[in-house]
Amino acid sequence: MNKMEKALHELGEMDELAARSSPIHRLHPAAKLLSTIAYILTVVSFHKYDLSGLIPLLLWPVLLFQLSGVEVRTCFYKLRIVLPLVMAVGLFNPFFDRAPQFALGGLAVSGGVVSMLTLMLKGVFCLMASFLLMATTPIDSLCAALRRLHVPAMLVTLLLLTYRYVGVMTEELAVMTDAYHLRAPGQKGIHISAWGSFLGQLLLRSMDRAQELYSSMLLRGYHEHFHYADIRPFDKKDGLWLLASLGIFLLLRLVPVARLMGAFLVR
């Protein structure tokens, strides 16, 4: 199994995760989408030095992992390529911001270190929330919820088709990669001299497949209006979940929970 086939397999695994059944999976997609957006906005609203106020927000994704049955290691494995880029944000802050913020065991901790850790946690928390949304909501239901929220149909259709047919291009890339390695056995990767022709062939093959897919859509009744998945109405349970989520985020944003717990434990 080459890298492209592994990517296709992991894409299928995300669809399998979203097709499971749990209290989180059964929530209305709009409720999960709005709560995720509210969580991300709450995370990014913290000041770059407010590390103690940001840490309690970890409880929310941990709760969702438990209720949804999705394993934490699955999340970090799927995000293994993006996480290093997120963790690299703010690496140079300790060199530019050397003013001490507080002392820890007699060791002065600079503002650059605090802001670096805060930026890293913000990125990790936002990625975890986004992953949980995709792992508990099928893409068709998510797009249907976006249309219910009056997001322009063109943007929603573009999102749906991009997600669905990125696998088609990856499949073409896997076939071309296998064909190249059969003609160049023992060679690692694709030689730089073949990059131009390889990308050109990939473009032409992708255009051909795109035309075939579009013709198939027309034969099945597509005329500039996409029929999204049928989702159930928004009920009281979904409203209570959304209100409870917003209430928790507001509480964690306005109340210094970590400081209050620390003061309580010190007594």
N, C-alpha and C positions, 0 to 999 in steps of 0.2 A: 504494500500500500504506500503510494507516494504522498507527498505533502498535499497535493490538490485533493486526492481522495480522502485524506484525513480531514481536510477542511469541510468537504461535503458531508462526511460522517458527523462531524461536530455540529454542523448546521441542522442535520436531521435530529440530533440529540436535543437541540433547543426546542424543536417542535414537539418532541416526545415529552419534555418537561412541561411544556405549556398545556399538553393534553391530559395531564394528571388531574386527580380530583382531591381537593382539600378545601378548607374554609376560605382560604385566600383565592384559590382558583375559581371558586363559585361566586365571588363578588362581581359586581357589575364592572366591566372594563373602564367605564368613565370614572367610577369611584377610585379605582386603583391608579388611573392615569393622573387624576387631579391630586390625589394624596402624594403621589411620587413627585409631581411638580412642586407642591407645597413643601415637601421635605427638602428638595434640592435648593429651593429658594431660602429656606431656613438655614441650611448649612452654609451657603455662600454669604449670608448676611452677617455672620460673626466677624468681629474685628480680627486682624491678623495676629494680634497678641492674646486673644481670648481663647487660649488652649483649654483651660479648665471648663469653660462654658460649652465648648464643642464636644468634649468627650462623652457626655451623657446621651448625645444623639446616636451613639452606637447601639443603644438599646432597641431602637426601632427596627433596623435591619435584622438584628438578632431575633427579635420577636417574630418577624415575618419568616425567617428561615425555619423557626420551630413550627409555626402554624402551617406553612406550605409544604413541609417535608422535603424541601430542597437542601442539599448538603452544602455547608460553607466551603468545603474543599472544591466542590464542583464550580462554585462561583469564581474562586481564585484561579482555578485551572483554566476556565474559559477566558478569563481576563489576563492571562499570563503575559500576553504581548503588550497590552495597553498599560498594565500596572507599572512596569519600569519607567515608562514615559511620564506617568503621573507622579511617581515618586521622585523623578528628577526635577520636578518643579520646586524652585526655591532652594536648590542645593548651594547656590552662591550667596544666599542671604546672610549666613554667618560671617562672610568676608566683608560685606558692606555695612551691616548693622551690628556693631560690636558693643553698643551701650548695654550695660547689665540691666536685667529686668528683675531678677530675684536670685537668692542664694539657695543652693540645694546641698546640704551637708557641708557647708563651708566653701562650696564651689560656686562661683558666679556664673549664672546662665545668661547669655546675651540675648538681646531681642531678635537677632538674626536666627538663632537656634529655635526660639519659640515660634517665630513666623514661618520658618521652614517646616516644622512639625505640623503647624496649623494648616498650611497649604497642602501638605501631603495627606492629612486626615480628611480635608475637604474633598480632595480628588477621589480618595478611596471610598468615602461614604457615598458620594454621588454615583460612582460606578456600581457600587453594591445595590443602590436603590434602582438604578436603570436595569441592571441584570435581573433583579427580582421581578420587575414589571414584565420583562420579556419572557422570563422563565415561568410565569404564572398566567400569562395572557396570550392566546393565539393571535397571530398577526392579523387575521381576518377580523376577529372581534375588536382588536385595538383600532383598526382602521374604521370599523363601523362606529365605534365610540367617538372617534375624531369627527366623523361626519355629523353625529348627533350634537356635537359641540360646535357645529357650523364652521369647521375648518374647511377651506376651499377644496372642492372635489379634485381639482387637478393635482394639488399637493399630496392629498391622501392616496390617489391612484398611483402617483409617482413613487411614493413610499412603499406601497404594497407590491408593485411590479418590480421595484429594485430589490426588495427583500426576496421575493419569490424567484426571480430569474437571475440573481447573482450566482445561484447554483448552476444555472445553465452555462454561463460563461466559465465558471470554475470547472465544469465537466469538460468543456471544449479544451481548456488549458491542460487538464489532466491527460486527455487523449494525445494532444500535441507533445506534451512532455514525454509520455511513454514512447511515442514514435521517434522522437529525437534520441532518446537513450538507446533504442534498438539500433539506430544507425551509428551511434557513438558509444559503444559499450565500454564500461569502466571509467567514463568521464564524469566527474562531479559537476553538477549544474550544467548550465548552458554557456558555451563559449561566447565571449564578447563579440566575436566576429559574426555570430548568428543572431544577435539580439534584434537587429533591424528587420530581417526577414521573418523572424519568429513573431515579433509584435505585429508586423503587417499581416501575416497569415491569421493571427488571432483576431485582428480587427475584421478581416474579410469573413472569417467563419462566424464571428459573433453577429455581423450584419445579416448574414444568410439565415442564421437561426432566429434572429429577431424578426425578420420578415416572415418566416414560417410560423412563428408564434402569433404574430399579428394577424396573419391570414386565418389561423385557427380561431382566434378570438372573434373575428368578423363572422365566421361561419357559425359560431355559437351565439350570435346575437349581439355582439358588442358594437355600439354606435355612440361613442364618446361618453357614455354613461356606464359606470361600473356598478355591478350589483354586489354590494357588500354583504357580509354575513348577517343573518338575522339574530339579533341579541334580544334578550328579555327586557322588559321595562325596568326602569330604575325604581326600586321599592324602598320601604322604610329601613330595611336592614342595611342597604347600601348607603342611605343617607346618614344613618347612625354611625356607620364606620367612617365616613368622610368627616362628619362633625367631630367624632372622637379623635381622629387623626389630627385635624386642624387644632383642636384644643390641646393635645399633647405637644404639638410643635410650638404653639404659642407659649405654653407653660415653660418648656425647655429653653425658649428664646428669651423670655423676660425674667425668669427666676434662676439665679445662680445655684443650680441643684448641687453641683460638685462642691462648691464652697460651703454650702449649708451642711452637706453630709460630712465634710472634713471638720467643720467646726463642732458638729455634734459628736464625732468620734474622739476629738481631742479632749472633750470634757471628761 
